[in-house]
Amino acid sequence: MENQIIKCSNHKHINQNAIKYCIECNIYLCQECFNLHFQLFIEHHLLDLNEGLTHLFNGFCKEDRHKKKFEYYCETHNQLCCSSCIEKDKSIESSKHKDCIIHDIYDIKEDKKIYSKKI
């Protein structure tokens, strides 16, 4: 996957290399699209592909309509969650995280570092 050239998601610019990825829109942007997108959606989180970032782990929830930063760790399911995952799931009777043990990721950060060094 290294050195993979990613093209713009806009069908009119399909031959242009992407320079940014918008987390909220889930699209790749060439320079021209980025200029317009940045003006229209100033609150969107954009990843710079020139810095080696890809669509792999980026610290943001991939759930539809969430797109928030991971803030919690579900010990029961061994997965990261955003605030919307927890709020939504805690309020639903049959939710996935309703009865889970949830931690703030900053509270467990040091424990996970120590554990990973032992492996």
SESEFI-195409 format. One line per field, with one value per residue: residue number from 1; residue in one letter; chain; x, y, z of N, C-alpha, C, O in turn. Coordinates in nm, 2 decimals, always signed. Each point is the difference from the previous one (the first is absolute). Layout:
BEGIN
resi: (NUM	...)
resn: (A	...)
chain: (A	...)
n.xx: (X	...)
n.yy: (Y	...)
n.zz: (Z	...)
ca.xx: (X	...)
ca.yy: (Y	...)
ca.zz: (Z	...)
c.xx: (X	...)
c.yy: (Y	...)
c.zz: (Z	...)
o.xx: (X	...)
o.yy: (Y	...)
o.zz: (Z	...)
***
This chain:
BEGIN
resi: (1	2	3	4	5	6	7	8	9	10	11	12	13	14	15	16	17	18	19	20	21	22	23	24	25	26	27	28	29	30	31	32	33	34	35	36	37	38	39	40	41	42	43	44	45	46	47	48	49	50	51	52	53	54	55	56	57	58	59	60	61	62	63	64	65	66	67	68	69	70	71	72	73	74	75	76	77	78	79	80	81	82	83	84	85	86	87	88	89	90	91	92	93	94	95	96	97	98	99	100	101	102	103	104	105	106	107	108	109	110	111	112	113	114	115	116	117	118	119)
resn: (M	E	N	Q	I	I	K	C	S	N	H	K	H	I	N	Q	N	A	I	K	Y	C	I	E	C	N	I	Y	L	C	Q	E	C	F	N	L	H	F	Q	L	F	I	E	H	H	L	L	D	L	N	E	G	L	T	H	L	F	N	G	F	C	K	E	D	R	H	K	K	K	F	E	Y	Y	C	E	T	H	N	Q	L	C	C	S	S	C	I	E	K	D	K	S	I	E	S	S	K	H	K	D	C	I	I	H	D	I	Y	D	I	K	E	D	K	K	I	Y	S	K	K	I)
chain: (A	A	A	A	A	A	A	A	A	A	A	A	A	A	A	A	A	A	A	A	A	A	A	A	A	A	A	A	A	A	A	A	A	A	A	A	A	A	A	A	A	A	A	A	A	A	A	A	A	A	A	A	A	A	A	A	A	A	A	A	A	A	A	A	A	A	A	A	A	A	A	A	A	A	A	A	A	A	A	A	A	A	A	A	A	A	A	A	A	A	A	A	A	A	A	A	A	A	A	A	A	A	A	A	A	A	A	A	A	A	A	A	A	A	A	A	A	A	A)
n.xx: (+0.08	+0.17	+0.01	-0.13	-0.01	+0.00	-0.16	+0.03	-0.07	+0.12	-0.22	-0.06	-0.01	-0.16	+0.00	-0.18	+0.20	-0.04	-0.13	-0.20	+0.01	-0.17	+0.08	+0.01	+0.15	+0.17	+0.10	+0.01	+0.18	-0.12	+0.18	-0.01	+0.03	+0.22	+0.10	-0.05	+0.11	+0.21	-0.01	+0.01	+0.20	-0.07	-0.21	+0.00	-0.06	+0.16	-0.05	+0.17	-0.11	-0.02	-0.19	-0.08	-0.09	-0.06	-0.06	+0.23	+0.12	-0.21	-0.05	-0.02	-0.15	+0.00	-0.02	-0.14	+0.07	+0.14	+0.10	-0.07	+0.07	+0.18	-0.19	-0.10	+0.00	-0.04	-0.03	-0.20	-0.02	+0.06	-0.14	+0.10	+0.01	-0.17	+0.04	+0.07	+0.22	+0.16	+0.06	+0.12	+0.22	+0.11	+0.01	+0.18	-0.22	-0.05	+0.00	+0.10	-0.06	-0.17	+0.06	+0.02	+0.17	-0.10	+0.13	+0.05	-0.05	-0.11	-0.21	-0.09	-0.02	-0.03	-0.21	-0.12	+0.02	-0.10	-0.22	-0.05	+0.01	-0.20	-0.14)
n.yy: (-0.12	-0.11	+0.21	-0.06	-0.06	+0.17	-0.14	+0.16	+0.09	+0.18	-0.04	+0.18	-0.09	-0.09	+0.18	+0.09	+0.09	-0.20	+0.18	-0.01	+0.01	-0.03	+0.09	+0.23	+0.10	+0.00	+0.19	-0.08	+0.08	+0.05	+0.02	-0.09	-0.22	-0.06	+0.05	-0.14	-0.19	+0.04	+0.03	-0.18	-0.10	+0.20	-0.06	+0.05	-0.22	+0.16	-0.18	+0.04	+0.03	+0.22	+0.01	-0.04	+0.21	-0.15	-0.14	+0.00	-0.14	+0.05	-0.21	-0.07	+0.10	-0.22	+0.02	-0.15	+0.15	-0.17	-0.19	-0.15	+0.18	-0.12	-0.08	-0.13	-0.06	-0.10	+0.05	+0.09	+0.22	+0.09	+0.14	+0.06	+0.16	+0.01	+0.22	+0.05	-0.04	+0.13	+0.20	+0.00	-0.04	+0.19	+0.12	-0.10	-0.01	+0.04	+0.17	+0.10	+0.22	-0.10	-0.19	+0.15	-0.13	+0.17	-0.01	+0.12	+0.08	+0.19	-0.05	-0.02	+0.22	+0.10	+0.02	+0.15	+0.21	+0.05	+0.05	+0.20	+0.13	-0.01	+0.13)
n.zz: (+0.00	+0.08	+0.08	+0.17	-0.21	+0.14	-0.09	-0.15	+0.19	+0.01	+0.00	+0.11	+0.20	-0.13	-0.14	+0.11	+0.00	+0.09	+0.06	-0.09	+0.23	-0.14	+0.20	+0.02	-0.12	+0.15	+0.04	-0.21	+0.11	-0.18	-0.13	-0.20	-0.03	-0.02	-0.20	-0.16	-0.05	-0.08	-0.22	-0.13	-0.03	+0.05	-0.01	-0.22	+0.03	+0.02	-0.13	+0.15	-0.19	-0.01	+0.13	-0.20	-0.01	+0.16	-0.17	+0.01	+0.12	+0.06	+0.08	-0.22	+0.12	+0.02	+0.23	-0.09	-0.14	-0.03	-0.08	+0.15	+0.11	-0.08	+0.08	-0.15	+0.21	-0.20	+0.22	+0.03	-0.07	+0.20	+0.11	-0.20	+0.16	-0.15	-0.01	-0.21	-0.04	+0.08	-0.09	-0.19	+0.00	+0.06	-0.19	-0.07	-0.03	-0.21	+0.15	-0.17	-0.02	-0.09	-0.09	-0.15	-0.05	+0.11	-0.18	+0.18	-0.20	+0.05	+0.01	-0.20	-0.02	+0.19	+0.06	-0.11	+0.09	+0.19	-0.02	-0.07	+0.18	+0.11	-0.11)
ca.xx: (-0.08	+0.09	+0.02	-0.12	-0.05	-0.15	-0.05	-0.11	-0.14	-0.08	+0.00	+0.06	+0.14	+0.05	+0.14	+0.08	+0.05	-0.05	+0.10	-0.07	-0.11	-0.10	-0.06	-0.15	-0.05	+0.06	+0.04	+0.14	-0.01	+0.12	+0.03	-0.11	-0.11	+0.03	-0.02	-0.15	-0.05	+0.04	-0.08	-0.14	-0.02	+0.12	+0.00	+0.03	+0.13	+0.07	+0.13	+0.10	+0.06	+0.14	+0.08	+0.00	-0.12	-0.09	-0.14	+0.00	-0.04	+0.02	-0.05	-0.14	-0.10	-0.04	-0.15	-0.08	-0.05	+0.08	+0.12	+0.06	+0.12	-0.02	+0.02	-0.03	+0.04	-0.09	+0.08	-0.07	+0.01	+0.13	-0.01	-0.01	-0.13	-0.02	-0.10	-0.13	-0.02	-0.04	-0.13	-0.10	-0.01	-0.04	-0.14	-0.08	-0.02	+0.08	+0.13	+0.12	+0.08	-0.09	+0.05	+0.14	+0.10	+0.05	+0.11	+0.05	+0.13	+0.11	+0.01	+0.07	+0.11	+0.13	-0.02	+0.02	+0.14	+0.07	-0.04	+0.05	+0.15	+0.02	-0.03)
ca.yy: (+0.12	+0.11	+0.06	-0.01	+0.12	+0.01	+0.10	+0.08	-0.07	+0.07	-0.06	+0.09	+0.01	-0.14	-0.02	+0.09	-0.06	+0.06	+0.05	+0.00	-0.10	+0.06	-0.10	+0.01	-0.03	-0.12	+0.02	+0.04	+0.13	+0.06	+0.14	+0.09	-0.04	+0.04	+0.14	+0.03	-0.07	+0.07	+0.13	-0.04	-0.08	+0.03	-0.08	-0.14	-0.04	-0.04	-0.06	+0.03	-0.12	+0.02	-0.03	-0.14	-0.05	-0.07	-0.02	-0.09	+0.06	+0.14	+0.06	+0.04	-0.11	-0.02	-0.02	+0.10	+0.12	+0.03	+0.07	+0.07	-0.06	-0.10	+0.05	-0.11	-0.14	-0.10	-0.11	-0.12	-0.04	+0.03	+0.09	+0.15	+0.05	+0.14	+0.03	-0.04	-0.14	-0.02	+0.06	-0.07	-0.13	-0.01	+0.04	-0.10	-0.12	-0.11	+0.05	-0.08	+0.04	+0.03	-0.06	-0.02	+0.07	+0.11	+0.09	+0.11	-0.05	+0.06	-0.07	-0.13	+0.01	-0.05	-0.15	-0.06	+0.01	-0.10	-0.13	-0.02	-0.02	-0.14	-0.09)
ca.zz: (+0.00	-0.01	-0.13	-0.08	-0.05	+0.01	-0.08	+0.05	+0.00	-0.10	-0.13	-0.09	+0.03	+0.03	-0.04	+0.09	+0.12	+0.12	+0.10	+0.13	+0.02	+0.10	+0.08	+0.00	-0.13	-0.04	-0.13	-0.03	-0.07	-0.07	+0.05	-0.04	+0.08	+0.13	+0.02	+0.01	+0.12	+0.12	+0.02	+0.03	+0.12	+0.08	+0.12	-0.03	+0.03	-0.13	+0.02	-0.11	-0.06	-0.03	+0.12	+0.01	+0.06	-0.09	+0.05	+0.11	+0.13	+0.01	+0.13	-0.01	-0.01	-0.14	-0.01	-0.07	+0.07	+0.12	-0.05	+0.12	+0.05	+0.10	+0.13	+0.10	-0.02	+0.06	+0.05	-0.02	-0.14	-0.04	-0.12	+0.02	-0.02	+0.02	+0.09	-0.06	+0.02	+0.14	+0.03	-0.08	+0.05	+0.14	+0.00	-0.07	+0.08	-0.05	-0.05	+0.00	+0.11	+0.12	+0.13	-0.02	+0.08	-0.08	+0.05	-0.07	-0.06	+0.06	+0.13	-0.02	-0.09	+0.06	+0.02	-0.13	-0.04	+0.08	-0.05	-0.13	+0.01	+0.05	-0.11)
c.xx: (+0.09	+0.02	-0.12	-0.05	-0.15	-0.05	-0.12	-0.13	-0.09	+0.01	+0.06	+0.15	+0.06	+0.14	+0.10	+0.04	-0.07	+0.11	-0.06	-0.11	-0.10	-0.07	-0.15	-0.06	+0.04	+0.04	+0.15	-0.01	+0.13	+0.01	-0.12	-0.13	+0.02	-0.02	-0.15	-0.06	+0.03	-0.08	-0.15	-0.02	+0.12	+0.01	+0.04	+0.15	+0.07	+0.13	+0.09	+0.06	+0.15	+0.08	+0.00	-0.12	-0.09	-0.13	+0.00	-0.03	+0.04	-0.04	-0.14	-0.09	-0.05	-0.15	-0.06	-0.05	+0.07	+0.12	+0.06	+0.13	-0.04	+0.04	-0.01	+0.06	-0.10	+0.09	-0.07	+0.02	+0.14	+0.00	-0.01	-0.14	+0.00	-0.11	-0.14	-0.03	-0.06	-0.14	-0.11	-0.02	-0.05	-0.15	-0.09	+0.00	+0.09	+0.14	+0.12	+0.08	-0.08	+0.05	+0.15	+0.08	+0.06	+0.10	+0.02	+0.14	+0.12	+0.03	+0.08	+0.12	+0.13	-0.01	+0.03	+0.14	+0.09	-0.03	+0.07	+0.15	+0.03	-0.01	+0.12)
c.yy: (+0.13	+0.05	-0.02	+0.14	-0.01	+0.11	+0.08	-0.07	+0.07	-0.06	+0.09	+0.01	-0.14	-0.02	+0.08	-0.08	+0.07	+0.04	+0.00	-0.11	+0.07	-0.11	+0.00	-0.05	-0.13	+0.00	+0.05	+0.13	+0.04	+0.14	+0.09	-0.03	+0.05	+0.15	+0.04	-0.07	+0.07	+0.12	-0.03	-0.07	+0.02	-0.08	-0.15	-0.03	-0.06	-0.06	+0.03	-0.12	+0.01	-0.03	-0.15	-0.06	-0.07	-0.02	-0.10	+0.07	+0.15	+0.07	+0.04	-0.12	-0.01	-0.02	+0.12	+0.11	+0.03	+0.08	+0.08	-0.07	-0.11	+0.06	-0.11	-0.13	-0.09	-0.13	-0.13	-0.05	+0.03	+0.09	+0.14	+0.05	+0.15	+0.03	-0.03	-0.15	-0.04	+0.05	-0.07	-0.13	-0.02	+0.03	-0.11	-0.13	-0.11	+0.04	-0.09	+0.03	+0.03	-0.04	-0.01	+0.08	+0.10	+0.08	+0.12	-0.05	+0.06	-0.07	-0.13	+0.01	-0.06	-0.15	-0.07	+0.01	-0.11	-0.14	-0.03	-0.02	-0.14	-0.10	-0.02)
c.zz: (+0.00	-0.14	-0.10	-0.04	+0.01	-0.08	+0.06	-0.01	-0.10	-0.14	-0.11	+0.01	+0.03	-0.03	+0.09	+0.12	+0.12	+0.09	+0.14	+0.00	+0.10	+0.07	+0.00	-0.13	-0.05	-0.15	-0.01	-0.08	-0.06	+0.05	-0.03	+0.09	+0.15	+0.02	+0.01	+0.12	+0.13	+0.02	+0.04	+0.13	+0.09	+0.13	-0.03	+0.03	-0.12	+0.04	-0.12	-0.05	-0.03	+0.13	+0.03	+0.07	-0.10	+0.06	+0.11	+0.12	+0.00	+0.13	+0.00	-0.02	-0.14	-0.01	-0.08	+0.09	+0.13	-0.04	+0.11	+0.04	+0.10	+0.14	+0.11	-0.05	+0.06	+0.03	-0.04	-0.15	-0.06	-0.13	+0.05	-0.04	+0.01	+0.09	-0.06	+0.02	+0.14	+0.04	-0.07	+0.06	+0.14	+0.00	-0.07	+0.08	-0.04	-0.05	+0.02	+0.13	+0.13	+0.13	+0.00	+0.11	-0.09	+0.07	-0.09	-0.06	+0.07	+0.14	-0.02	-0.09	+0.05	+0.02	-0.13	-0.05	+0.07	-0.05	-0.13	+0.01	+0.05	-0.11	-0.09)
o.xx: (-0.05	+0.00	+0.02	-0.02	-0.06	+0.05	-0.06	-0.02	-0.10	+0.11	+0.05	+0.07	+0.10	+0.06	+0.12	-0.08	-0.01	+0.10	+0.07	-0.05	+0.05	-0.06	-0.07	-0.10	-0.06	-0.03	+0.05	-0.09	+0.11	-0.08	-0.05	-0.06	-0.09	-0.06	-0.03	-0.07	-0.08	-0.02	-0.06	-0.10	+0.08	+0.10	+0.02	+0.08	-0.05	+0.08	-0.05	+0.08	+0.07	+0.13	+0.03	-0.01	+0.00	-0.03	-0.11	-0.07	+0.11	+0.00	-0.05	+0.03	-0.02	-0.05	+0.04	-0.05	-0.04	+0.00	+0.06	+0.02	-0.09	+0.10	+0.04	+0.02	-0.02	+0.04	+0.07	+0.02	+0.03	+0.07	-0.05	-0.06	+0.09	-0.07	-0.09	-0.11	-0.09	-0.08	-0.11	-0.12	-0.08	-0.07	-0.12	+0.10	+0.06	+0.05	+0.00	+0.06	+0.05	+0.00	+0.05	-0.05	+0.08	-0.02	-0.01	+0.08	+0.10	+0.11	+0.07	+0.06	+0.06	+0.10	+0.06	+0.05	+0.08	+0.10	+0.05	+0.06	+0.11	+0.06	-0.01)
o.yy: (+0.10	-0.08	+0.02	+0.08	-0.08	+0.11	-0.05	-0.07	-0.06	+0.00	-0.05	+0.05	-0.01	-0.10	-0.01	-0.08	+0.12	-0.06	+0.00	-0.04	+0.04	-0.09	-0.11	-0.06	-0.06	-0.08	+0.06	+0.01	-0.01	+0.05	+0.08	+0.09	+0.04	+0.03	+0.08	+0.07	+0.01	+0.04	+0.07	+0.02	-0.09	-0.01	-0.08	+0.09	-0.10	+0.06	-0.01	-0.07	-0.10	-0.02	-0.04	-0.12	+0.04	+0.06	-0.05	+0.10	+0.03	+0.12	+0.05	-0.09	+0.10	-0.02	+0.11	-0.03	+0.10	+0.13	+0.11	-0.12	+0.02	+0.06	+0.02	-0.03	+0.01	-0.07	-0.10	-0.12	-0.03	-0.03	+0.03	-0.06	+0.06	-0.09	-0.04	-0.04	-0.07	-0.07	-0.03	-0.04	-0.09	-0.05	+0.01	-0.05	-0.07	-0.06	-0.08	-0.09	+0.06	+0.07	-0.08	+0.10	-0.04	+0.04	-0.01	-0.05	-0.07	+0.00	-0.05	-0.10	-0.07	-0.07	-0.10	-0.10	-0.06	-0.08	-0.11	-0.07	-0.05	-0.11	-0.08)
o.zz: (-0.04	-0.09	-0.12	+0.09	-0.07	+0.01	+0.10	-0.10	-0.04	-0.05	-0.10	-0.09	+0.07	+0.05	-0.02	+0.05	+0.01	+0.01	+0.10	-0.11	+0.11	-0.06	-0.01	+0.01	-0.10	-0.08	+0.10	-0.09	+0.05	+0.08	+0.08	+0.05	+0.07	+0.11	+0.09	+0.08	+0.09	+0.11	+0.08	+0.07	+0.02	+0.05	+0.09	+0.00	-0.06	+0.07	-0.12	+0.07	-0.01	-0.02	+0.11	+0.03	-0.12	+0.11	+0.04	+0.00	-0.03	+0.01	+0.11	-0.06	-0.07	-0.11	+0.01	+0.10	+0.07	+0.03	-0.03	-0.04	+0.08	+0.02	+0.11	-0.12	+0.12	-0.09	-0.03	-0.02	-0.11	-0.10	+0.11	-0.09	+0.07	+0.05	+0.08	+0.02	+0.01	+0.05	+0.06	+0.02	+0.03	+0.10	+0.01	+0.04	+0.08	-0.09	+0.09	+0.06	+0.09	+0.10	+0.07	+0.06	-0.09	+0.12	-0.12	+0.08	+0.00	+0.05	+0.09	-0.03	-0.07	-0.02	+0.00	-0.06	-0.06	-0.01	-0.03	-0.09	-0.03	+0.01	-0.10)
***
